Amino acid sequence: MTSLSVEILAADAAEPITSAGNAQLGIAVLAGIALIVLLITKFKLHAFLALTIGSLALGAFAGAPLAATIKSFTAGLGATVAGVGVLIALGAILGKLLADSGGADQIVDTILAKASGRAMPWAMVLIASVIGLPLFFEVGIVLLIPVVLLVAKRGNYSLMRIGIPALAGLSVMHGLIPPHPGPLVAIDALGANLGVTLALGLVVAIPTVIIAGPVFSRYAARWVDIPVPENMVPVRPSEDLEKRPGFGATVATILLPVVLMLVKALVDIVVDDPENGVQKVTDVIGSPLIALLAAVIVGMFTLGRAAGFTKERISSTVEKSLAPIAGVLLIVGAGGGFKQTLIDIGVGQMILEFSENWSIPALLLAWLIAVAIRLATGSATVATISAAGLVAPLAAGMGTSETALLVLAIGAGSLFFSHVNDAGFWLVKEYFGMNVGQTIKTWSVMETIISVVGIVFVLLLSLVL
């Protein structure tokens, strides 16, 4: 989002579009969120439509004029898509190149060739974390599950001992690390520094993924001991390719945007002079747009051309990567519209007043709000977007590190206890051939561990920083 659009939105949101009291606003928020939950779960309405209808209903319940509510929603939708839409598209292109070229399989095969026995769960969490950086969660699952099933079957490992670390790696990346949609939107909404958030996110993610992955998988394997479902072992994406990209080139391509963004954050902290030539350069190359664009362009050669793709096939791969993210972009955009409606009717100020009265730390409050919305809607992205809108006023007087930690607190809360209203729950259940009870004892508990351990480390970091 440009600084101009931020200023315009700030000006629009300065005066609430309704004079409703806190009681009416509180009821309006609960009713609006309840309506969204009902439309998604009971009537199976697409989240984009549910968020749109819920936003309009929210304004109506709060007593705001319909025209003003529509203006708030469309402004929020436009600003959110402008802020993160291109980044989501670039991430999708990089992920598709990684999958179709066999680069992901190359990473998997190389690491598995070096690991065995007790090291295998650690190898799986490493694979999932590296591959999960540029991929959407659902894409990562589809890519990694065949590997999990093959490793468990050929090595005679417990399916949960191998599967839980892989799922933990993907889930932690999805909830805490940009350029995933949820963290990106929260960074945009709270005005956080992307590089600092990324750096602190990695600090929180490493111990979190270890505890929720390899450590918890020991217990999950005891609770749920099931055989590998033979019918769920599909053909791997790169089996029809004559050659694949090299391991080093693939990893370097995936990590390129992360490194560029971290370099920018480091220079900003060390140099701290906007007029400095080095900082000017790193501010450009470390911006999310340029960093991801650079990775995509490099990936066309290190992944696409290395796999023997023609120019036409690379172009086709890029084109195919964009179609599936239309739904994601619309949901993220509508979530931004819902967020802006929350802000403009004065809910942010209400939360600010409540938090002062309750003496709840801002980080814990943000986590609790994200947890509540996650439990209700089943969507980590919707929980992140909505919670970011609700707690945005709390970030006004915060420093760079504290704002980044606020983003991570929301991200951790958005992963809490995935259950039957979450598409990811059913995806994991079907791929692993589990029943609902087994899925809750493994997947749902793992997600809860990630959420709780994540907020604990965020709070510990806040004491240090």
N, C-alpha and C positions, 0 to 999 in steps of 0.2 A: 504494500500500500504506500502511495506517495505521501510526503509530508503534507502536501496541499489537501489531499483527500482526508487525511487524519484531522487536519484543522477544521475542514468543513463539517466532518462528522461530529467533532467535539463541539463546534458551535451549535449544530442542530440538537445535540444531546444535552446542552447546557441547561436548558429549561425543560422539565418533564412535560410531555404532551397531554398529561392529565393531572388534575389536582386531587386525585384520590388519596385517602389516608393509608397508613401502613397496613392496617387490617384488611382493607379492600385489595391493596396490592398483593398482600400475602395470599389471599384467597384466589386472586386472579392468576398468580403464578402457579399455584397448586392445580387449579382448574385447567390452565393451559397445558401444563405438563401431563396431567391425567388424560386430557383429550388426545394428545400426541401418542401416549402409551396405548390408549384404547384403540385408536385408529391403526397403529402398527401391529398390535398383538391380536386384537379381536377381529378387526375387519381386514387384516392383511394388506392394508394400504401401503404403497411405497413411501419410504421415509421422507422423500422430497415433498410429496403432497401432504403428508401428515404434518410436517414442520410448517409448511405454508399455511394450512388451515389452522393449525395450533397458534401460529403467530397472530393471525387475524382475530382469532377467538380471544387470545390473551389481551389484545388491545381493547376489544369489546368488553370483556369482563372488568377491565380496569377503568372503563368509562372514557376511553380516549376516542376522538373522532376517527371514523373509518379512513378518511383521506390521509390523516396524519400517521395512522398505523401502516397503511400501504406505503407511504413515503419512507418510514423507518425501515420497513422490511426490505424494500427494493434497494435502499441505500446500503443496508448491511450486506445484502446478497451481492451487490455489485462490488463493494469494497473488498469482501472476502475473496471472491473469485479473482479480482484484480491482484490481490496480495499473494494468493497461493495457487491459483489455477495453473499458471505456466509451470510452476515448480512440480506440481502433481503430474502434469503431462510429461515433463522431462524425466521424472523418476520412473514413470510407466515405460517410456521408451528404453531407458537404460536397463530396466528389469526384463523387458521382452528380448532385447539383444543378448542379455546374459543367459536367458533360458534357451532361446532358439539356437544360439551358436554352439551350445554345449559347454559354455564357460562355467556354468553352475555345476554341471556334472564333473567337469575337470577338477574343480575345487574339492568336491565330494570324494572323488576317487583317489585324489592325491593324499588327502588327509586320512582317509580310511586305510590306505596302503601302509601308513606309518603307525596306525593305532591298532591295538588289540587288547583283549581282556578287560582289565579294570579301566584302561584309558579310553575305552569306546564311548561311554556316556559323555566324557569331557570332549572327545572329538566331535560328537554330535552337537553339543552346545556351541562349539566353536564354528562348525559348519553353518548352523542355523543363524548365528549372530552375524557372520560375515555376509552370507547370502541375504539375510533379512534386512540389511542396511538399505538397499535400493528397491526392495520388493514390497508390494502390498501384502498384508498378512495372508489373505486368502490365496494369492499367487504363490507365496512361500510355502504354504501347506501343501498345495497341489504338487509343487516341485519337490518337496522334501519327503513327503509320505512314502512314495515308492522306494526311496533310499532307506528309510527307516525300516520298512517291511522286509526289504532284501537283506539288510544287515542282520536283523533279528532272526530271519529264517536261516541264512547261510552260516552265521556264527553261533546259532543256537542260544541267542540271548533272550532274556525276558523282553517282551514287546514294550512294556512300560519303562523298563530300565533304559531303553534306547529312545523311545518316543517322547517321554516327558522332557528330557533335556533339549531335544530339538524344538518342541513346542514352546518351551520357556524362552529359548533364544529368540524365536520369532516374535513372541508376544511382548517381551521387554523392548525390543527394537521398535515395535509398532506403537507402544504406549509412551515411550520416553525419548526416542531419538529422532530428530528431524533428519531427512526430509519426508517423514511420514505425515499424512494429512492432519491428524489430530494435533501433534506437537507444533506443526507449522501454523495452524490456525490460532492456537493458544499464544504462540510467540507474537503473531500479528496483532491479536486482540489486546494483549497486555503491553505491547511495545517493548518486549524483551529483546536482548541482544542474542542473535541466533548462534554466533560462535561460542559465547559464554554458556548458553543453554546446552549446546552440543557437548562442550567440554565437561560441564557438571553432570550432564545426563550420562555420559560414559562412566564417570566416577560412581554414580548411583547404580548404573546398570550392571557393572561387573560383579559386585558382591550379591546383588539381587538375583541375577541369573544363575550364579553358582548355588545359592541356597534353594531356589525354586526348581532348579534343573537337576544336576547330578546328585545333590544331597537328598532332595525330596523324592527323587525317582526310586531310591532304595525302599522307601516305605510304600510308595505307589505300587511297586512290583509285588510287594507282599499282599497288599489289599486286593489287587486285581491281577490275577494270573491267567491270562488268556492266550490262546495260540494265534499265530499270524493268520489273518483271513486271506486264504489263497485267492479268492475272487477279486481282491482289491489291489493286486500287484499289476499295475498297468505298464505299458511300454514306456521307457524313459525317452525324453524329448530328443536326445542327440544320437539315438541308436542308428539312425539312417544317414548320419554324416560320415564322410570319409576322413575328415580331420577336425580337430577341435583346437581352440586357443590354448596357449600355454598357461600353466598355473600362475606363474609370476605376473604375467601381463594381465591376467584376469583380475587377480587380487588388487594390483596397482590401479586398474581402471575403476573398480568398485570404491576403493579408498580415496581416489583423487579428490572428489568434492569434499569429503570429510577433512582431508589434510588442508585443502585450500581455505576452508572456513575456519579451521582451528588456527592456521597461520595468521589469518586476519584478526582473530580474537586476541592472539598472543601479542601481535604488533600493536594493536589498539591499547593493550594494557601497559606494555613496556615503553612504547614511544609516547603515546598519548598527546600527539600534536597533529591536528587535522591538516596543518600546512606542510608537514614533513613529506618529502617526496616518496619515501618508502611506504609510509602509511597510506598515501593516496593510491599507490599501485595495489597494495594488499586489500584496500577497501573495495577496489574494483574486482580483482580476481577472486577475492574471498566472499563476494556477495553471492547469495544462494543461486540467483539466476545464472551468473557467469560460471560459477563452480560446477553446477549441474550441466549446463550447456557444454562446457569443456569436456566433462566426462562422457557425454553422449557422442560428441564429435570424435573424441579419442576412441571410444568404444566401437564406433563404426569400422575403425581400422584394426584395433587390437582384438576385437571380438568377431565382428561381421566378416571382414576381409580375411582374418586368420582362419576362419572356418570355411573359407572358400566361397563365401556369398558374393554374388554379382551385385552391381550397383542396383539393379532392378529388385533383387531379393532384399537387400538392405532397406530400400524404399518401401517395399511391401511389408517388411517387419515393423517399420516405424508406423506405417498406416494402421496395421492390425493392433498395435499397442494402444492406440488412442480410443478406439471404439469402446472397449470395456470400461473405461474410466468416466464415461459420460454420466453414469449414475452416481459415481463417487463425487464428481464435481458438483452435480446438482444438489446432492445431500449436504455437502460441505457449504455450498452457497446458501441453501435454505437455512442451514444451521446458523450461518452468519447473519441472515435476516432475522431469525428468532432472537439471536443474541442482541442485535441492535434494538429490536423492539423492547426487550427486557430493560436495556439501558435507558431508552428514551421515555418509557413510562415511569421511570424513577426507581426501579427495583434495585439498581446498583447502590443508590444512596440509602435505601432501606436496609440493605445488607450491611452497609458501612455503619449505620447507626446501631443495628443489632449486635454487630461484632464488638463495638465499643462497650455496649451494655453487658454482653456476656463474657467479655475478657477472654475470648477464644483466640489463640494465635491465628493469624491470617492463613498460614500454610495449612494448618489443621482444618480450618473452616473450608478452604478451597477443596481439600481432599474429601471431606464429608459431603459437600455438595455434589462433587463428581461421583462419589459412591452412590448417593441416592438416585441420581439420574441414570447411572449405569444399571442399577438394579431394576429400575422402572422401565427403561427403554431397551436394554440389551445391547445398545450400540456404544462402543468405546468412543467413536468419533463424535456422535451426538452428545455424549456426556461431557467430552472435553470442550466442545464448542459452547454448549449451554453454560457450563460452569465458568468458563473464561468470561462470558458475558456478565454473569452474575457478580463475579469478584473483581472485574476490571477496575472499579474505583479504588480498591485496596492497593493497587499497584502504583497509584498516582505519586505517592511520596517515597517509593522504594528505590533503593540503589540497584545497580546492574545485576549483582549476584543474587540479591533477594528476589528480584523480578523473575530471574531465570529459575530459581528454586520454586517460585509460585507456579510456573508452568509445569515443572516436574511433579509437584504435589497434585495438580489437576490430572496429569497423565497417569500417575500411580492410582489415583482414585477411579479413573475411567476403566481400569482393568479388574476391579473387584468382583469376585464371584460371578463368573459367566454361568448363566443357566438357560432354561428352555426358551427364553425370548431372544437369545443371541444366535445368529446364524453360524458363528464359529463353533458353538456347542454341538450343533447337529453335524457340522462338517467333520469334526473330530470323532464324534460318536460313530458315524457311518464308515469312515476310513479305517478305524481301528476295530470295527465290528463289536462295539460294546453296547450294553443296554443303558438306559437313562441313569440308573443307580451307580453303575460302574463309571460312567462319564463324570458324574458329580464327585465321586470319591477321588478321581484322578485329575481331570482337566479343571473342574470348578475349584477344587482345593488349591491346585497349582496357581491359578489366576489370583486367588485370594492371598496366597503367600507372596506373590509378586507385588500386589498392591500394598500389603501391610509392611513388608520388608522395605519396599520403595519409599514409603512415607517416613519410616523410621530413619533411613539414611538421609533423606532430605532434611528432616528435623535436626539430625546430628550435624550435617553440613552447615545448617543455619546458625548453630552455636559457634562454629569455627569461623565462619565468614561474616 
